[in-house]
Every structure is written in C-alpha cells, then in structure tokens.
Amino acid sequence: MSYGAHAARGINGMDRTTHMLTVAAVDTVPVFREGLGMVVTRAHGLRWAGHAGSHHSGIQMCEQLRPDIVLIDSALDPLGHLTRLLAEGHPMMVIVVLVGEAQRTPTYLATVIAAGAHGALPRSAEPRQLTDGIRRTYVERRYTDPTLAALVPTQRTVDATDAVGGPPRPNMPLSRREYQVLQLIADGLENAAVADKLYLSVETVRTHVKSILRKLGARDRTHAVSKAFRSGLLLTTPATPVSPVRTGRDQAPQP
C-alpha cells in the first residue's frame, strides 16, 4: 500500500526518488485517461494505479487504492472542492492539477493551492514534461510548471494574503461522505442505491441526507441538489462516472 511505503520512507530515511510511485487520475475524458495511463506506465519509477471520471468515484478510488499521487483535471474541479476533500482526507497523498486553458488564471491557481494542491501542470504537457513534473511535485511537495509559474503568486504574496485571510479556502460545508451522497442523489439514486454504491447501511445514508439538508438549508433532496448546482458545489459534467475498483477496465495493466 502506498501509505505503508510513505511510512517506511520516513522510518528508514529512504530517498523519496527511489520509490516506485503509484499514480491515479480523476478526469472526465476516457481517451485522455487512457493516454495518461500509457504515459505513466512507460515512465521509470511510476506505476499506474487507476482512474475515475467523477468527484464521487475519485474520492472512492483514493480511499481504496491510496495512490501516492493523484492527477485532477482542472475542468472537473474549478472551485477546488475535490482538491480540498482529498487533501484533508489523505494528507500524505500528493495532488497535482492538470490545468486546461479555461482555468489558466491566477484566480484558479490561487484557489487550488489554497485548497491543498501540491503541483500544477498544463493539461497539454508533453509526456516527458508531465512525468518530470509529477516526480518533482512528489519530491518537493510544491511545484508549478514554468509555463504556469507567472500565474502563481510568490510565496511572500501568499504569506501576506494568508495573514489577512485571503485567498479564502473553497467553501465546502459537507464532509467527504456527505459530498458523495449528494452527488449520487443528484444522479437520481434513492437511498438504498446510494447505500449499495458506498457500502453503507440505508439508515446511515438517511443520516447523511438529513445532515446535508441541514447544512445546505434545503427543504428536501431536490432542493438540496438545486442549491448545490446553483452555488457551484456540484458541477454538470458530460462524462459517465467510472469506478476504478469495481471494474477491471478502469485499471491499466501493471508494468
């Protein structure tokens, strides 16, 4: 397991660059995910763990596979909600955002850095540029590709804005599990189906739903979903969620 490897490195003082790093991705485009898997699989010292196509399946993937590094499509997480949930839930995991043209702005980069992202690479990066950036982010715990560096505030600026309360961390009132439940409700699932997806009891799901309604100030499930979409807590994505754990197709062959 990746976390065990992290612990061993800390105890034995191993150089972080000598470890076979497991890499996973959360991206809505199947062809792009497959391409990432091929690039990572061919790279020295990197191993492809799997991929997911939505916030819910991305959270589930990280909980079950525990990769060393997760790559996140910026278009899937423009407000940093997924980044924040993963950073808080897996403090040893390195998060790298793949920045598309629409999110190539100082505001976006400041948001995801505040949410807990460790690295930022252009989504259009060449294979060598991508794998080098992944390794550097893992070793240094903070890396921005030179093509994006001009958009990132200097450390001095970040420290100053932190002192006065900005840039703010993305507002995420829900826990990771509540966020997953809300996403599945938005997909049209009833409590029993949500329970089956998340391996929970129906009563536990009901408890999460009550908490979601309270936190969002919603009258019912439909109102909660509506408010979540209006506030940007949920996003409309064209892709079908993919679970890397339940289907063999979601994991690339291991080298």
Secondary structure as GFF3:
##gff-version 3
##sequence-region A 1 255
A	DSSP	alpha_helix	2	12	.	.	.	ID=ss1
A	DSSP	three_ten_helix	16	18	.	.	.	ID=ss2
A	DSSP	beta_strand	21	26	.	.	.	ID=ss3
A	DSSP	alpha_helix	30	42	.	.	.	ID=ss4
A	DSSP	beta_strand	46	52	.	.	.	ID=ss5
A	DSSP	alpha_helix	55	65	.	.	.	ID=ss6
A	DSSP	beta_strand	69	73	.	.	.	ID=ss7
A	DSSP	three_ten_helix	74	76	.	.	.	ID=ss8
A	DSSP	alpha_helix	81	89	.	.	.	ID=ss9
A	DSSP	beta_strand	94	99	.	.	.	ID=ss10
A	DSSP	three_ten_helix	101	103	.	.	.	ID=ss11
A	DSSP	alpha_helix	106	115	.	.	.	ID=ss12
A	DSSP	beta_strand	119	122	.	.	.	ID=ss13
A	DSSP	alpha_helix	127	140	.	.	.	ID=ss14
A	DSSP	beta_strand	143	144	.	.	.	ID=ss15
A	DSSP	three_ten_helix	149	151	.	.	.	ID=ss16
A	DSSP	alpha_helix	155	163	.	.	.	ID=ss17
A	DSSP	alpha_helix	176	186	.	.	.	ID=ss18
A	DSSP	alpha_helix	191	198	.	.	.	ID=ss19
A	DSSP	alpha_helix	202	216	.	.	.	ID=ss20
A	DSSP	alpha_helix	221	231	.	.	.	ID=ss21
A	DSSP	three_ten_helix	248	250	.	.	.	ID=ss22
###
